[in-house]
Amino acid sequence: MRRVAGIDPGIVSVRTGTRYTDATRQAATYRAGRVLLAGDAAHIHSPAGGQGLNLGIGDAINLGWKLAATVRGWAPEGLLDTYTEERHPVGAWVQGWSDAQTALGRPDARTAALRAVVADLLDTVPGATYVMKQISGVGRLRGRVAPDLVLDDGSLLAGHCRTARFLLVTRDPGLAARAEGFADRLTVLPGPDMLVRPDGYVAWAGEPPADPFTRWLGLKGLGLRGLGLKGLGG
């Protein structure tokens, strides 16, 4: 700092030093009985871009409502196993992108040539659009974080996620009646019908499937009515 910035920060010794590398590791499973892994305990990769922090937060959000459902006694058998099923592929996908970014930073001449080609692709609308859609999840709804839609009453969808309840976005009163008791109904125009889970992810969007609730909520074999779900937060 003295050499580059011309200031004396007053540092006289380093008590703790940490070295970061591009090492990439992922646990084979995120659950072993009562032990559940999240964040750096489940996956590591290059810290460039801070993607690991977002990935760990995603783990916690996915696991949180499932743990709450298990503790409160209404979770079906196997709900906690879906944590690995859903988050492990996401971790692997992020690691792949992180490894690709790391590879583009290698100093050899051939990588420099590849980096120039990628830069040219990113300078095009289709290339930049593809990369941004991959990073942000825009482009398809199912399996992605729900977009922060403006609802009919002027509120934002994200604000309703604070209740940690399932959210059914629909203008169909018949569909809303089937979800009464376990999902809050929201309306937005224009926009597709969608079911948003307590972790903010879209279970389905567009034309409702034949079984719009039990399959996606992991409630197979359970009667939806009479469960008395009053939210999983708090």
VOKOL-575132 format. One record per residue (C-alpha): x, y, z; residue number from 1; residue in one letter. Coordinates in steps of 0.1 Angstrom, whole numbers. Layout:
BEGIN
+-------+-------+-------+-----+----+
|     X |     Y |     Z |   i | aa |
+-------+-------+-------+-----+----+
|     X |     Y |     Z | NUM |  a |
...
+-------+-------+-------+-----+----+
This chain:
BEGIN
+-------+-------+-------+-----+----+
|     X |     Y |     Z |   i | aa |
+-------+-------+-------+-----+----+
|     0 |     0 |     0 |   1 |  m |
|    29 |    23 |     6 |   2 |  r |
|    44 |    15 |   -28 |   3 |  r |
|    11 |    17 |   -48 |   4 |  v |
|   -10 |    42 |   -29 |   5 |  a |
|    17 |    63 |   -12 |   6 |  g |
|     1 |    59 |    23 |   7 |  i |
|    13 |    42 |    54 |   8 |  d |
|   -16 |    19 |    67 |   9 |  p |
|     3 |    14 |   100 |  10 |  g |
|     4 |   -24 |    96 |  11 |  i |
|    34 |   -38 |   114 |  12 |  v |
|    27 |   -75 |   113 |  13 |  s |
|     3 |  -101 |    98 |  14 |  v |
|   -13 |  -123 |   124 |  15 |  r |
|   -34 |  -145 |   101 |  16 |  t |
|   -29 |  -151 |    65 |  17 |  g |
|   -52 |  -171 |    42 |  18 |  t |
|   -44 |  -184 |     8 |  19 |  r |
|   -72 |  -189 |   -17 |  20 |  y |
|   -68 |  -212 |   -47 |  21 |  t |
|   -90 |  -224 |   -75 |  22 |  d |
|   -95 |  -258 |   -58 |  23 |  a |
|  -129 |  -272 |   -66 |  24 |  t |
|  -145 |  -298 |   -43 |  25 |  r |
|  -181 |  -310 |   -37 |  26 |  q |
|  -195 |  -334 |   -11 |  27 |  a |
|  -211 |  -365 |   -26 |  28 |  a |
|  -242 |  -358 |    -6 |  29 |  t |
|  -254 |  -329 |    15 |  30 |  y |
|  -272 |  -351 |    40 |  31 |  r |
|  -260 |  -381 |    62 |  32 |  a |
|  -287 |  -388 |    87 |  33 |  g |
|  -290 |  -358 |   111 |  34 |  r |
|  -259 |  -341 |    96 |  35 |  v |
|  -267 |  -316 |    68 |  36 |  l |
|  -240 |  -297 |    49 |  37 |  l |
|  -243 |  -262 |    34 |  38 |  a |
|  -221 |  -235 |    21 |  39 |  g |
|  -183 |  -241 |    21 |  40 |  d |
|  -189 |  -274 |    40 |  41 |  a |
|  -207 |  -287 |    10 |  42 |  a |
|  -188 |  -272 |   -19 |  43 |  h |
|  -158 |  -250 |   -26 |  44 |  i |
|  -145 |  -233 |   -57 |  45 |  h |
|  -126 |  -202 |   -68 |  46 |  s |
|  -137 |  -172 |   -47 |  47 |  p |
|  -136 |  -149 |   -78 |  48 |  a |
|  -169 |  -131 |   -81 |  49 |  g |
|  -182 |  -141 |   -47 |  50 |  g |
|  -205 |  -168 |   -62 |  51 |  q |
|  -199 |  -192 |   -32 |  52 |  g |
|  -216 |  -168 |    -8 |  53 |  l |
|  -247 |  -167 |   -30 |  54 |  n |
|  -246 |  -205 |   -34 |  55 |  l |
|  -244 |  -209 |     4 |  56 |  g |
|  -274 |  -186 |    10 |  57 |  i |
|  -293 |  -206 |   -16 |  58 |  g |
|  -285 |  -238 |     4 |  59 |  d |
|  -298 |  -222 |    36 |  60 |  a |
|  -330 |  -210 |    21 |  61 |  i |
|  -337 |  -244 |     5 |  62 |  n |
|  -330 |  -263 |    37 |  63 |  l |
|  -347 |  -238 |    61 |  64 |  g |
|  -383 |  -244 |    52 |  65 |  w |
|  -377 |  -282 |    49 |  66 |  k |
|  -362 |  -283 |    84 |  67 |  l |
|  -391 |  -262 |    97 |  68 |  a |
|  -416 |  -286 |    82 |  69 |  a |
|  -398 |  -316 |    96 |  70 |  t |
|  -396 |  -301 |   131 |  71 |  v |
|  -433 |  -291 |   130 |  72 |  r |
|  -443 |  -326 |   120 |  73 |  g |
|  -461 |  -322 |    87 |  74 |  w |
|  -432 |  -329 |    63 |  75 |  a |
|  -436 |  -362 |    44 |  76 |  p |
|  -410 |  -389 |    45 |  77 |  e |
|  -380 |  -380 |    23 |  78 |  g |
|  -386 |  -342 |    22 |  79 |  l |
|  -351 |  -336 |    37 |  80 |  l |
|  -336 |  -358 |    11 |  81 |  d |
|  -348 |  -334 |   -16 |  82 |  t |
|  -323 |  -309 |    -2 |  83 |  y |
|  -294 |  -329 |   -18 |  84 |  t |
|  -315 |  -337 |   -49 |  85 |  e |
|  -322 |  -300 |   -56 |  86 |  e |
|  -291 |  -282 |   -44 |  87 |  r |
|  -263 |  -307 |   -55 |  88 |  h |
|  -269 |  -301 |   -92 |  89 |  p |
|  -269 |  -263 |   -86 |  90 |  v |
|  -236 |  -265 |   -68 |  91 |  g |
|  -221 |  -285 |   -96 |  92 |  a |
|  -234 |  -261 |  -122 |  93 |  w |
|  -219 |  -231 |  -104 |  94 |  v |
|  -186 |  -249 |  -100 |  95 |  q |
|  -185 |  -255 |  -138 |  96 |  g |
|  -190 |  -218 |  -145 |  97 |  w |
|  -164 |  -209 |  -119 |  98 |  s |
|  -139 |  -234 |  -134 |  99 |  d |
|  -145 |  -220 |  -168 | 100 |  a |
|  -138 |  -184 |  -156 | 101 |  q |
|  -107 |  -196 |  -139 | 102 |  t |
|   -95 |  -213 |  -170 | 103 |  a |
|   -99 |  -181 |  -190 | 104 |  l |
|   -75 |  -165 |  -166 | 105 |  g |
|   -46 |  -187 |  -174 | 106 |  r |
|   -15 |  -168 |  -187 | 107 |  p |
|    -6 |  -191 |  -217 | 108 |  d |
|    -9 |  -179 |  -253 | 109 |  a |
|   -37 |  -203 |  -263 | 110 |  r |
|   -59 |  -193 |  -234 | 111 |  t |
|   -53 |  -156 |  -243 | 112 |  a |
|   -66 |  -164 |  -278 | 113 |  a |
|   -96 |  -182 |  -263 | 114 |  l |
|  -102 |  -152 |  -240 | 115 |  r |
|  -103 |  -129 |  -270 | 116 |  a |
|  -129 |  -151 |  -287 | 117 |  v |
|  -151 |  -152 |  -256 | 118 |  v |
|  -147 |  -114 |  -253 | 119 |  a |
|  -159 |  -110 |  -289 | 120 |  d |
|  -189 |  -133 |  -282 | 121 |  l |
|  -198 |  -112 |  -251 | 122 |  l |
|  -197 |   -81 |  -273 | 123 |  d |
|  -227 |   -95 |  -292 | 124 |  t |
|  -263 |   -92 |  -281 | 125 |  v |
|  -270 |  -130 |  -283 | 126 |  p |
|  -237 |  -139 |  -265 | 127 |  g |
|  -242 |  -114 |  -237 | 128 |  a |
|  -279 |  -123 |  -233 | 129 |  t |
|  -270 |  -160 |  -230 | 130 |  y |
|  -245 |  -154 |  -203 | 131 |  v |
|  -267 |  -130 |  -183 | 132 |  m |
|  -297 |  -154 |  -185 | 133 |  k |
|  -275 |  -183 |  -173 | 134 |  q |
|  -262 |  -162 |  -143 | 135 |  i |
|  -295 |  -146 |  -134 | 136 |  s |
|  -319 |  -175 |  -142 | 137 |  g |
|  -340 |  -153 |  -165 | 138 |  v |
|  -355 |  -172 |  -194 | 139 |  g |
|  -374 |  -200 |  -177 | 140 |  r |
|  -393 |  -199 |  -144 | 141 |  l |
|  -397 |  -235 |  -132 | 142 |  r |
|  -368 |  -243 |  -108 | 143 |  g |
|  -357 |  -207 |  -106 | 144 |  r |
|  -361 |  -180 |   -81 | 145 |  v |
|  -395 |  -163 |   -87 | 146 |  a |
|  -393 |  -129 |  -104 | 147 |  p |
|  -402 |  -100 |   -82 | 148 |  d |
|  -436 |   -93 |   -99 | 149 |  l |
|  -457 |   -62 |   -93 | 150 |  v |
|  -491 |   -76 |   -81 | 151 |  l |
|  -525 |   -62 |   -86 | 152 |  d |
|  -525 |   -44 |   -53 | 153 |  d |
|  -492 |   -27 |   -61 | 154 |  g |
|  -472 |   -49 |   -37 | 155 |  s |
|  -442 |   -69 |   -48 | 156 |  l |
|  -441 |  -107 |   -48 | 157 |  l |
|  -408 |  -108 |   -28 | 158 |  a |
|  -426 |   -90 |     1 | 159 |  g |
|  -451 |  -119 |     4 | 160 |  h |
|  -422 |  -145 |     6 | 161 |  c |
|  -415 |  -132 |    42 | 162 |  r |
|  -444 |  -153 |    55 | 163 |  t |
|  -426 |  -185 |    45 | 164 |  a |
|  -458 |  -199 |    31 | 165 |  r |
|  -465 |  -213 |    -3 | 166 |  f |
|  -477 |  -186 |   -28 | 167 |  l |
|  -501 |  -193 |   -56 | 168 |  l |
|  -501 |  -166 |   -82 | 169 |  v |
|  -533 |  -170 |  -102 | 170 |  t |
|  -565 |  -153 |  -114 | 171 |  r |
|  -583 |  -187 |  -115 | 172 |  d |
|  -607 |  -189 |   -85 | 173 |  p |
|  -611 |  -226 |   -89 | 174 |  g |
|  -574 |  -233 |   -87 | 175 |  l |
|  -572 |  -209 |   -57 | 176 |  a |
|  -600 |  -228 |   -39 | 177 |  a |
|  -580 |  -260 |   -42 | 178 |  r |
|  -550 |  -244 |   -25 | 179 |  a |
|  -570 |  -228 |     3 | 180 |  e |
|  -555 |  -235 |    37 | 181 |  g |
|  -519 |  -240 |    27 | 182 |  f |
|  -511 |  -214 |     1 | 183 |  a |
|  -516 |  -176 |     0 | 184 |  d |
|  -533 |  -165 |   -33 | 185 |  r |
|  -518 |  -136 |   -51 | 186 |  l |
|  -530 |  -121 |   -84 | 187 |  t |
|  -510 |  -103 |  -112 | 188 |  v |
|  -519 |   -91 |  -146 | 189 |  l |
|  -505 |   -99 |  -171 | 190 |  p |
|  -485 |  -130 |  -161 | 191 |  g |
|  -486 |  -168 |  -159 | 192 |  p |
|  -500 |  -188 |  -131 | 193 |  d |
|  -473 |  -201 |  -108 | 194 |  m |
|  -467 |  -219 |   -75 | 195 |  l |
|  -439 |  -204 |   -54 | 196 |  v |
|  -424 |  -224 |   -26 | 197 |  r |
|  -415 |  -210 |     8 | 198 |  p |
|  -379 |  -207 |    -4 | 199 |  d |
|  -389 |  -184 |   -32 | 200 |  g |
|  -384 |  -209 |   -60 | 201 |  y |
|  -410 |  -216 |   -87 | 202 |  v |
|  -425 |  -251 |   -85 | 203 |  a |
|  -444 |  -247 |  -118 | 204 |  w |
|  -454 |  -219 |  -141 | 205 |  a |
|  -478 |  -215 |  -170 | 206 |  g |
|  -505 |  -241 |  -175 | 207 |  e |
|  -511 |  -259 |  -141 | 208 |  p |
|  -502 |  -296 |  -142 | 209 |  p |
|  -529 |  -322 |  -137 | 210 |  a |
|  -517 |  -325 |  -100 | 211 |  d |
|  -508 |  -289 |   -93 | 212 |  p |
|  -500 |  -293 |   -56 | 213 |  f |
|  -492 |  -327 |   -40 | 214 |  t |
|  -464 |  -336 |   -64 | 215 |  r |
|  -446 |  -303 |   -62 | 216 |  w |
|  -450 |  -298 |   -24 | 217 |  l |
|  -438 |  -333 |   -16 | 218 |  g |
|  -471 |  -341 |     0 | 219 |  l |
|  -479 |  -374 |   -18 | 220 |  k |
|  -503 |  -395 |     0 | 221 |  g |
|  -514 |  -367 |    24 | 222 |  l |
|  -547 |  -349 |    24 | 223 |  g |
|  -540 |  -312 |    17 | 224 |  l |
|  -571 |  -301 |    35 | 225 |  r |
|  -570 |  -300 |    72 | 226 |  g |
|  -532 |  -298 |    75 | 227 |  l |
|  -536 |  -264 |    92 | 228 |  g |
|  -503 |  -250 |    78 | 229 |  l |
|  -499 |  -215 |    92 | 230 |  k |
|  -465 |  -207 |    77 | 231 |  g |
|  -431 |  -221 |    85 | 232 |  l |
|  -412 |  -190 |    96 | 233 |  g |
|  -406 |  -176 |   130 | 234 |  g |
+-------+-------+-------+-----+----+
